[in-house]
Amino acid sequence: MLLPESTVGKKILMAITGKMMLLFVIIHLLGNTTVYFHNLNAYAAALHAMPVLVYLFRLFMALMLCLHVYLGIVLTLENKKAKPLAYAVNTQLSSTFAGRNMIWTGSLIGVFLVYHLLQFTVQVINPSVSALRNPDALGRPDVSLMVISSFRHAGIVSFYIISVTGLLLHLFHGIQSSFQTWGLNNERSFPIITRGGRIAAAILFVGYASIPVVIVTGILK
């Protein structure tokens, strides 16, 4: 695959890959909310009934993730190389905490993603409650048991909340930055985009964080 050589081209591609992953984050959350209605096992079974589609989707998302990470590192290095020290110090006044720490929140998300896949996809963390080893009454992998049992541990929940906070900060800046990359940053539209991006990020944060919280507190059993 030929990647763009210009900084603008790289930023546009990074914005596109970011939007693809944002779409996945939204879809994944909608699927996760089935745990509230005790339908998580049915949802998981429906997905695994389409193995080819699932694996093609995973392959596509892995490609989007790799491109996004690569472009993020390249653009960060290019930015540090091109920006004089004095200019960098002056612009700190107008930058945000989320914007200055995108590389770190992205790294946190990456670490969490590896852990999350090992825990709920590969299922090698705490295998005694693995969905593949514990079928439910209908013979389906008991994903609900695995999720609820995992989120009864305060340490796992704490790491999950910290990681979702990293996602919140990453989206705070990433959503508005992507629209700015596409030139939608005039005086009238940009405040709306910024506010809308922050609201969307906050909704996703609450959606993801609420699941382990209601489990560890015993509200959802």
SVG drawing of the C-alpha trace seen along z (x, -y; Angstrom):
<svg xmlns="http://www.w3.org/2000/svg" viewBox="-33 -33 47 60">
<polyline fill="none" stroke="black" stroke-width="0.4" points="0.0,0.0 1.3,-3.4 1.0,-5.9 0.8,-9.7 4.1,-11.5 2.7,-15.0 1.8,-15.9 -1.7,-16.9 -2.2,-13.6 -1.0,-11.7 -3.4,-13.8 -6.3,-13.1 -5.6,-9.3 -5.1,-9.4 -8.5,-11.2 -10.2,-8.5 -8.7,-5.6 -9.6,-7.4 -13.2,-7.7 -13.3,-4.0 -12.2,-3.1 -14.7,-5.5 -17.4,-3.7 -16.2,-0.4 -16.1,-1.8 -19.8,-2.9 -20.8,0.5 -18.9,2.4 -20.5,0.4 -24.0,1.1 -23.2,4.8 -21.9,4.7 -25.0,3.0 -26.9,6.3 -25.3,7.4 -27.9,5.2 -30.7,7.3 -29.0,10.7 -28.7,11.1 -24.9,11.0 -24.6,14.7 -27.2,14.4 -25.4,11.4 -22.1,13.3 -23.6,16.4 -25.1,14.3 -21.7,12.8 -20.0,16.2 -22.6,17.6 -21.0,15.3 -17.3,16.3 -16.1,15.1 -17.7,11.7 -16.3,11.4 -12.8,12.3 -12.9,10.0 -14.1,7.2 -11.3,7.9 -8.7,7.9 -10.0,4.6 -10.0,3.0 -6.5,4.4 -5.4,2.6 -7.0,-0.6 -5.4,-0.4 -1.9,0.3 -2.2,-2.6 -3.5,-5.0 -0.7,-4.1 2.0,-4.4 0.7,-7.7 0.4,-9.0 4.0,-8.2 5.3,-9.6 3.3,-12.8 4.4,-13.3 8.1,-12.9 7.7,-15.2 6.0,-17.8 8.7,-17.8 11.4,-18.0 9.8,-20.9 8.6,-23.0 11.3,-25.4 11.6,-25.3 10.4,-28.9 7.3,-28.3 6.5,-25.1 6.6,-26.9 4.4,-29.8 1.7,-27.5 1.3,-25.6 -0.9,-28.5 -3.6,-27.6 -3.2,-23.9 -5.2,-21.4 -4.1,-18.7 -5.8,-16.1 -4.1,-17.4 -0.6,-17.5 -0.9,-13.9 -2.4,-12.1 0.6,-9.9 0.3,-8.8 -3.4,-8.3 -3.0,-6.4 -0.3,-4.2 -2.6,-3.5 -5.4,-2.5 -3.0,-0.2 -1.9,1.5 -5.5,1.9 -6.5,3.3 -3.9,6.1 -5.1,6.9 -8.7,6.8 -8.2,9.1 -6.2,11.6 -9.0,11.5 -12.2,11.6 -11.2,12.8 -8.2,15.2 -9.5,15.9 -6.2,16.8 -6.6,14.4 -8.5,16.2 -9.3,19.2 -11.5,20.7 -14.3,18.4 -13.6,18.6 -16.7,18.5 -15.4,21.3 -15.0,23.6 -18.3,22.7 -21.3,23.1 -24.7,21.7 -27.9,23.6 -28.4,23.5 -24.9,24.7 -23.6,21.3 -20.3,19.9 -21.2,18.1 -19.8,14.7 -22.0,13.1 -20.4,15.2 -16.9,14.4 -17.6,10.6 -19.4,10.4 -16.9,12.6 -14.0,10.5 -15.5,7.2 -16.0,8.4 -12.3,7.7 -11.6,4.1 -8.2,4.2 -9.5,5.1 -12.3,2.5 -9.8,-0.2 -7.5,0.6 -10.6,0.6 -11.8,-2.8 -8.3,-4.3 -8.1,-3.0 -11.6,-4.3 -10.5,-7.7 -7.6,-7.6 -10.1,-6.9 -12.2,-9.9 -9.2,-12.2 -8.1,-10.8 -11.5,-11.3 -11.8,-14.8 -9.0,-16.0 -9.3,-13.4 -12.8,-14.1 -12.4,-17.9 -8.9,-17.4 -10.2,-15.2 -12.9,-17.7 -10.2,-20.4 -8.1,-18.3 -11.0,-18.2 -11.2,-22.0 -14.4,-22.2 -13.0,-24.7 -14.6,-28.1 -15.7,-30.3 -19.3,-29.2 -18.9,-25.4 -15.8,-24.7 -17.3,-25.5 -20.2,-23.2 -17.9,-20.4 -15.8,-20.8 -18.8,-20.7 -20.4,-17.8 -17.1,-15.8 -16.8,-16.3 -20.4,-15.3 -19.9,-12.2 -16.7,-11.3 -18.4,-11.7 -21.4,-9.5 -19.0,-6.8 -17.0,-7.1 -20.2,-6.8 -21.4,-3.9 -18.2,-1.9 -17.4,-2.8 -20.9,-2.0 -20.7,1.7 -17.8,2.6 -19.1,0.2 -22.6,1.7 -21.0,5.2 -18.4,4.5 -20.9,2.7 -23.3,5.6 -26.1,3.8 -25.8,6.2 -25.4,9.8"/>
</svg>
